[in-house]
C-alpha cells in the first residue's frame, strides 16, 4: 500500500492534467514511485529579517494541502534538502493547533474567567455586593480578591510562555515556507536537460562549424588554433590586440575575475548599452537607474540566496554602513539592515514596490535598468571561468515588469494553451495572461537584439533543475562560442548537442513568488488586495555578448573584429575595429 506521502505524487504526464488543489496556471503534481531519482543537495542561508522588512504573505495553507506536490517540486528543482519542509510544516501546524486547543485554550479561558470575576467584584473583600453571574461559582466566593489577582498574574506568566512557544512555531513555519522555491510550470521539462526551441542566425552557425570563409564578416579557418595564437578565443584575440580586454591589469588591481575594457572594447560596451536601452524603450520599457547596494532582505525576497546549491557564496555582503540614513529603513537601534551588492538590477527594480499597493491603471509596469552587477561566484577556477564568460563585476541592461495577476479564465487558457516561444517565430508569441504578455515582449526583444548583432544563438526552455528559486518558467538564449567548443565546454554537458554553447540572456516568469515576499499588491475596484505577478529578463549582459561578438566576428587575416551595423552609430561609423579605433 502506498504511503500518505506517495498518495500526493503523480508522474510527469499527470502533472499536465492535475487540477485538484493546484493554483492556476499550474497543472502538475510530483513524481510517481517509478521515477524517484535523487538530485544533488542544495543549501540556503537566510538571514534574520529586520523589523523594517516588508511583511511576507506566503500561501502556507496551500503548502499544507499539497505537501507531496511541494516535496517533489523541491526535488525536481534541485532543492532536495528542502523536500521535507512541507511535511515539517504540517507537523508544526498540528503542534500549534494542539497548543491552541489544549493548554493555550485552557489558560485563556481561565484567565478570561478570573478577569470577569474581578470585574464583577467576586471574592471576599468585594465592596459592591454584586453576585457572580454564574451561580455555580460558589467555591470562588471563598477566595479573596488578592488570591484571584495572584492567580491572574501566574496565568499571565504561563500564558506568555505558551504564546511564545506558539509564536516560535509560527515563525518556524514561516521560515520553512520562505525557503521553498516557486512551483514549476507545466511547460518546463523535468530533469536536467533543456528543450531547444529554435535558432537565430542559423546560417552563421553552419559556416562557423564548417570553418568556411565568409565575406562579411570573414573568419579564420584552422580549428586547431582556436585556443592559441591569433585564434577565435576572445582571450587570445585580446592578447593579439594588445589586451583590449585587460585581465592582467584587473588581477593586479582587484584580483581574479576582474578586468579592464580598453579602447575598442570600452567603446563596444557603451554601444551595446545604448543599443539595448534604445530598443527596450521603443517597446515601452521605462529607463531606471537603480542603486547597486540593496538590503539583504530585499535580495532574498527577490529570490537571490546568499549561497548557491553547492553552498558557495554568491552575493557580496557589505560591512556596517550606518552612515546617515537618518533612521530611514533602520531598526529601533537606528542601525541600517545588512546591505549587499546587487547581482542584477532585477533586485532593486523588484524592491521598488516592496510593501507597496498600486492601482490597476498603473499596470503593466515595464522597466529597463542599466547597472553594474556583482557576483561572488566562488567556484573552482578553470577553463569554464576564463575570460569574460564568468566575472565578478559587469554591466548589464535588465528588463523587469509587474503585471496584474491572471483571472480564472486567463489562468485556464494559459495552462491549456500553446505558448509559442520558438526563436524562429518570436514575433508571433502568444500570451494568455498580462505577465505572459511582458514575457513575450522580453523574448521577442532578446531575439531581435541577437539577430541584429548577427550572433548565432539558440533559444532553450530550461529544465526544472536550473530554474532557481523564483521562476516558474525560464527561457535562455545561448550563443555559440568557438573557444568553448574547442575546450569541450557547455552549459548542459549531457550530450554533444550542447557543446560550445553559453548563456547570453535569460527570461523568467515568477508568478506571485516575489510579490508575496516583498508585499507588492494591487487594489482592485472592489477594494480587495491581490498580489502582482513579476517578469524579468536580460536585454544585454555586456561581457558575454562582447565575448561572443569578438569570437564570431574575428577576422584573422585583417586582425580585426567586425562591428554589427546596429552598433556603428556609437562606434564612430567603423565597420571593423582592432587595437585602435
HELIX and SHEET records of a PDB file:
HELIX    1   1 UNK A    6  UNK A    8  5                                   3    
HELIX    2   2 UNK A   12  UNK A   17  1                                   6    
HELIX    3   3 UNK A   33  UNK A   35  5                                   3    
HELIX    4   4 UNK A   60  UNK A   65  1                                   6    
HELIX    5   5 UNK A   67  UNK A   76  1                                  10    
HELIX    6   6 UNK A   80  UNK A   82  5                                   3    
HELIX    7   7 UNK A   85  UNK A  101  1                                  17    
HELIX    8   8 UNK A  103  UNK A  120  1                                  18    
HELIX    9   9 UNK A  138  UNK A  141  1                                   4    
HELIX   10  10 UNK A  145  UNK A  179  1                                  35    
HELIX   11  11 UNK A  202  UNK A  210  1                                   9    
HELIX   12  12 UNK A  223  UNK A  225  5                                   3    
HELIX   13  13 UNK A  234  UNK A  240  1                                   7    
HELIX   14  14 UNK A  247  UNK A  253  1                                   7    
HELIX   15  15 UNK A  264  UNK A  282  1                                  19    
HELIX   16  16 UNK A  296  UNK A  301  1                                   6    
HELIX   17  17 UNK A  345  UNK A  351  1                                   7    
HELIX   18  18 UNK A  360  UNK A  362  5                                   3    
HELIX   19  19 UNK A  383  UNK A  385  5                                   3    
HELIX   20  20 UNK A  408  UNK A  416  1                                   9    
HELIX   21  21 UNK A  423  UNK A  428  5                                   6    
HELIX   22  22 UNK A  434  UNK A  452  1                                  19    
HELIX   23  23 UNK A  464  UNK A  466  5                                   3    
HELIX   24  24 UNK A  482  UNK A  486  1                                   5    
HELIX   25  25 UNK A  496  UNK A  498  5                                   3    
HELIX   26  26 UNK A  513  UNK A  518  1                                   6    
HELIX   27  27 UNK A  542  UNK A  552  1                                  11    
HELIX   28  28 UNK A  565  UNK A  570  5                                   6    
SHEET    1   A 8 UNK A 195  UNK A 200  0                                        
SHEET    2   A 8 UNK A 457  UNK A 461 -1                                        
SHEET    3   A 8 UNK A 473  UNK A 480 -1                                        
SHEET    4   A 8 UNK A 501  UNK A 509 -1                                        
SHEET    5   A 8 UNK A 533  UNK A 541 -1                                        
SHEET    6   A 8 UNK A 393  UNK A 403 -1                                        
SHEET    7   A 8 UNK A 365  UNK A 374 -1                                        
SHEET    8   A 8 UNK A 286  UNK A 288  1                                        
SHEET    1   B 2 UNK A 245  UNK A 246  0                                        
SHEET    2   B 2 UNK A 260  UNK A 261 -1                                        
SHEET    1   C 3 UNK A 293  UNK A 295  0                                        
SHEET    2   C 3 UNK A 339  UNK A 341 -1                                        
SHEET    3   C 3 UNK A 317  UNK A 318 -1                                        
SHEET    1   D 3 UNK A 357  UNK A 359  0                                        
SHEET    2   D 3 UNK A 521  UNK A 523  1                                        
SHEET    3   D 3 UNK A 529  UNK A 531 -1                                        
SHEET    1   E 3 UNK A 554  UNK A 555  0                                        
SHEET    2   E 3 UNK A 560  UNK A 562 -1                                        
SHEET    3   E 3 UNK A 576  UNK A 577 -1                                        
END                                                                             
